[in-house]
Amino acid sequence: MSALPGAILFMKPILVSLFRSVFALFLIVSVAACATRPPESDPEALAAYEEANDPYEPFNRAMWKVNSALDTVILQPITWVYRTIVPDPFRQAVTNIYANAKMPLVIVNSLLQGEPGRAGIATKRFLANTVLGIGGIADPATAFGIDNVDEDFGQTLAVWGVGDGPYLVLPIIGPTNPRDTVGFIGDTLSEPVGLGLDIADKKWTKRGWTAGGVIEARDRNWGIIKELMKADDPYAFARSAFRQRRKYEISNGKTEQSQEEEDLFEQDFGDFPQ
């Protein structure tokens, strides 16, 4: 997660062309932007370098600054207006709608990971909130004690044995890695509401839905990002917290992490958009 949380998405056509440009740029700058590997004679520095798994740190820090600037100039002001004029109950309803809309993907990814039990829980949650919650506006599933399940294609790839690769910070997307980038593309292209609007050729409606998701994710992570930016080195803290959070999600909560990291990425990351 970053100043632009992993939940942040832009329109699908823009994303496709953006990723082509990003990876072309990444290939060009990666050679010149590689962090210097410490010599074998300095084992402590070498261990820290390998633990960070951030060989493209100069490039990543540059992208972090770009994302922070975009957030400060564009997304943060828009979200501030949204938070100011829309009452809390209505904003919570919007959050509920977007969370419920992604549940079909959660169900599919649970099955792909060989976890029918979690798929069943996600199905019950989706049905309860869709039917009794009027399309997900309300969240009766939580009142019924139905646990929340959060799976994505990046987690599925991890379960299938695909390594995460080096840490990356991409324009707009924020903290990620090669595995989660592929997962992000897969989740974005198969997002149920967006896919349905594409099939119905409702381009502007789809763009509005996607833009709304961006603002909702920024609103949901408002306090988290504010605390993140107070860190002595927000970039390094976000890198550590992102990696720990992904391990936690992939293991379905079986990986230990600090309370600070838990609080930082309690919401979808990335969400952002996780």
N, C-alpha and C positions, 0 to 999 in steps of 0.2 A: 504494500500500500504506500501511498505517497501523497503529495499535495493533491494529486488527482488519484483517487482510490481506484483499485483495480476494478470496481464496478462500473467505471465510466465507459460508456459506449457511444460511438457516433453512428451515423447512418450506414447501413450495410454496403451500399455501393462505394461510399467513401472509404470504409474500412478495407475493402478488397484492394483498391488502388493504393491506399496508405501503406498497407503491409508490403506490397511490392516495392514501394519507394523506400520504406524503412529498412528492409533487408538489403536492398541494393546499397543504401547509405551505410548500413552496418558493415557490409563486406569491404567497402572502401576505407572506412575509418578505423576498422578494428586493428589492422596491422599497425597503424601509426598511434593508436590510442591504447595499446596494451599497457597494463601496469607492469612495472619491472619486477620480475621474480627475484626474491632475495637469494643470495648465494647460499650454498650448502654449509658454509662456515658460520652462518647465523641461524641456528636451528629454531630459535624462538620466533624470529621474524618469518621464517619459512613456514612454520606451523600456522601462524596467524594468517598468512597469505593463502594457504591451502584451505583453511577453515572458512575464510570469507568466500572463497570460490567466486571471486570477482575480478577476473583477468582483464576486463574491459572497463575498469573503474573510471579512468579519465573520460571516456565516452559516456558512461552511465551518469556520472556527476553532471556533465554538460546537459544531458537530457533531463535530469532532475531539475536543473535550473529552468529549462524551457517549460517543463510541466508546471513548476511552481509559478512562473510568470503567467502562464495561461490561466491557471486557477485564480490568481490574484486579480487579473484584469477582466476575465470573462465569467468563469463559472461561479466564483464566490459572490460577486455582486448580484448575479441573477438569482442565486439560491437565497441570498439575504432578503431580496424582495419577496420571494416565495414564502420564506419563513415569517416575514413581517405581515403579509396580507392574508395568509391562509391560516386559519385557526388550527391548533394542535389536533383535534379530533379528525378534521378533514385530511390533514397531512398523514395521520396514522392510517386512515382508510386508503389513501394512495399507496402507502408502503405495503399494506396488506394485499392490495390488488396485484402489485408487481411481484410480491413474494408468491402469491398463489398461482400467477400465470406461468412461473417457471417450474412448478411442481411436476408437470409431465416429463420435463428433462431430468429432473431428480429421479423420477421413477425409472426411466430408461437407463440412466447411468448406474443406478443401484443394481438393476438386473445385469447390466454388462459387467459389473464388478462381482457377480455371483452372490449377491446378497438379497435374496427374495424377501427376507424378513423386513429389511429396511424399505424395500420397494412397497411392501404391504402397508407399512406405517405411513409412507408418503402418500399412498393411494387413499387411505382413510382420511388423512389430513386434507388432501385435495378435494375429495367428495364432500366432506363436512363443510369446508369453507366455501366451496362453489355453490352447494345447494342451500345450506342453512345460512351461510354468510353472504348470500346474494352476490354471487360472482366473485367472492373474495373480499368484498368491502369490509366485512367483519371477520373475526377470527375465533369462531366457536370451538375449533379444534383444540386450541390451547386450553380453553375452559373445560373441555372434556378430558384433558390430560393426555392428549395425543402429542407425542414428542415431535419436535421439528427435525427434519432430515435434510441435509444439505450436501448434495453430490454434484459434481460437474465432470466434464470430459477430461479435464486435466487430471483429476483424481483417478478417473478410470484408466488413463494411460499409465499412471504410476502403479496402480494395482496390476496392470498387465506387464509390468517390469521395465517400462521405459524410464531411463534416467532423466533427471531434471536438467542437467547441463549447467553451464555457467549462469550466474546472476546477470540479468539485463534490466535496464530501464529504457523503455521505448516511448517515443513521443505519443502523447495523449493517453496511452495505455498505462504507463507507469511501471512499477516493479513487476517482474515476471521472470521467466526462463524459457528456453526453447520448447520444453514440454508443455508448459502452461500457455505459451503463445499459440501452439497448435490447438490445445484444448479450448482456448478463448475463441479462436476462429470457428471451431466446430460448434460450440455453444451458441455463438452469435448467429451463424447461418441457419441453425435449427431451432432458434427461439420460437416457441409455438405461435404467439400472437403475431410477431413480425412475419413469420412464414405464412400464416393465414392471410395477412394483409397483402403480402407479395402475390400470393395465388389469386387473390381477388383484385389485383392491380390497383390497390388503394395506396399509392406511393406517398401522398402527403399525409394521410392518416398514419401510415407506418412511421414516417419521419417524426410526426408529433408524438407517437407512442415512444419511440426511441429517445427523443429529446426529453420527454417527461421522465423516463427512466434514469437519465443522466442527472437531472435535477433532484429526483427522489434519492438517488444514491448519495449525492453530495450533501443533501439535507440530513440523511440518516447518519452520515459520518461526520457531521459538523463538529461536534465536540472532540471526536477522536483526532481529527486532523489538527484542530487547535492545540491539543496537548502534544501531538507529534512535533509540531513546529517549535515547541518550547525546548526540545532536547538540545544538548550541546552540539551534536552532529545529527540532525534529522535524517540525513541520507543513511548513515551507518545504522542508526536505530531502526529505520524502516526496513533496511536490508535484513537485519537480524530477525525482526518481528515477522516480516513476510515469510521468511524461510521456516521459522518455528510454527507459524500459523498453518502453513501448508502441510507440514508434517502432522500437525494436530488433526487437520481435516482429513487427510489421507488415511490416517490410522483410526479415524472415527473417535477421537478423543482419548486414545490410549497413550499418546506421547505427552510427557510432562512439559510444561512451559511456565514461565513466570507469570504472576498476576498482572504485571505491567503489560506483557505481550498479549495476554488473554484479553485485557481490557481494550488494548489498542485495536485489535482486529476482531472484536466480538461480532461485528456485522460481516456481510458478504464482502469479499474483497475482489474488492477486487472485484470485487466486484465487483465488480464492479467489477462489472461490471463490470463486478466482481463486477 
